[in-house]
Amino acid sequence: MKTLIENKGILVIIAIFIVVMFLYNTFFSTENVLIQEGLSSSGVGANLLEMSEKLQRVTLDQSIFSSNGYLLLNDFSTSIIPQVIGRPNPFGIIGRD
């Protein structure tokens, strides 16, 4: 508390500076909206169509599935045991199942 009283002048100057910056930004600042050149409503989905065309041209070499590297792959997956899920009425009062 003693340091606040000793540095009261600095705190007042900082508070005045913050208020002045807020007022300046509120009343005198103009919002600059950057508009990208070449972007129009007709070109919004153009990149999506271009990507779709590129994906349709992709081909997969079927010989990869008969290669030694693919045939040596091991499946380490485990089966999931079916379990009872949830309550019959999830919105009902607890204990009245």
C-alpha positions in Angstrom: 0.0 0.0 0.0 2.9 2.3 0.8 4.4 1.8 -2.7 1.0 2.7 -4.3 0.9 6.0 -2.4 4.5 6.8 -3.3 3.9 6.1 -7.0 0.5 7.7 -7.2 1.6 10.2 -9.9 2.9 7.5 -12.2 -0.4 5.5 -11.8 -2.4 8.6 -12.6 -0.4 9.3 -15.7 -0.8 5.7 -16.9 -4.6 5.8 -16.2 -4.9 9.1 -18.2 -2.9 7.6 -21.0 -5.2 4.6 -21.2 -8.3 6.7 -21.2 -6.9 9.0 -23.9 -5.9 6.0 -26.1 -9.4 4.5 -25.6 -11.1 7.8 -26.6 -8.8 8.3 -29.6 -9.5 4.7 -30.9 -13.2 5.2 -30.3 -13.7 8.6 -32.0 -10.8 9.2 -34.4 -9.8 5.8 -35.6 -11.1 4.6 -39.0 -11.6 1.0 -39.8 -9.6 0.0 -42.8 -11.2 -3.0 -44.5 -8.8 -4.7 -46.8 -10.5 -6.2 -49.9 -8.5 -8.8 -51.8 -8.2 -8.1 -55.5 -9.8 -10.7 -57.7 -12.1 -12.1 -55.1 -15.7 -11.9 -56.1 -18.8 -13.8 -55.4 -18.4 -15.9 -58.5 -14.9 -16.9 -57.6 -15.6 -18.0 -54.0 -16.0 -21.7 -54.9 -13.6 -21.8 -57.8 -10.8 -23.2 -55.7 -13.1 -25.9 -54.4 -14.1 -26.9 -58.0 -10.4 -26.9 -59.0 -9.5 -29.2 -56.1 -12.3 -31.5 -57.0 -11.1 -31.8 -60.6 -7.5 -32.5 -59.3 -8.8 -35.3 -57.0 -10.8 -36.9 -59.8 -7.6 -37.1 -61.9 -5.7 -39.0 -59.2 -5.1 -42.6 -60.0 -3.9 -45.4 -57.7 -1.4 -47.9 -58.8 -3.0 -51.3 -58.0 0.4 -53.1 -58.1 1.1 -51.6 -54.6 -1.2 -54.2 -53.1 0.8 -57.1 -54.4 4.2 -55.8 -53.4 6.2 -57.4 -50.6 6.1 -54.4 -48.4 2.3 -54.4 -48.4 2.0 -58.1 -47.9 4.3 -58.0 -44.9 2.1 -55.6 -43.0 0.6 -57.0 -39.8 -2.9 -56.2 -38.4 -2.6 -55.4 -34.6 -6.2 -54.3 -34.1 -8.2 -55.7 -31.2 -11.9 -56.4 -31.2 -14.2 -54.3 -29.0 -16.5 -56.3 -26.7 -20.1 -55.1 -26.9 -21.3 -53.6 -23.7 -24.6 -52.2 -22.3 -24.6 -48.4 -23.1 -26.3 -45.7 -21.0 -29.7 -45.7 -19.3 -33.1 -46.4 -20.9 -34.2 -42.8 -20.3 -31.2 -40.5 -19.9 -33.5 -37.6 -18.8 -35.2 -39.6 -16.1 -34.5 -39.2 -12.4 -31.5 -41.1 -11.2 -32.4 -44.3 -9.3 -35.6 -44.9 -11.2 -34.2 -47.0 -14.0 
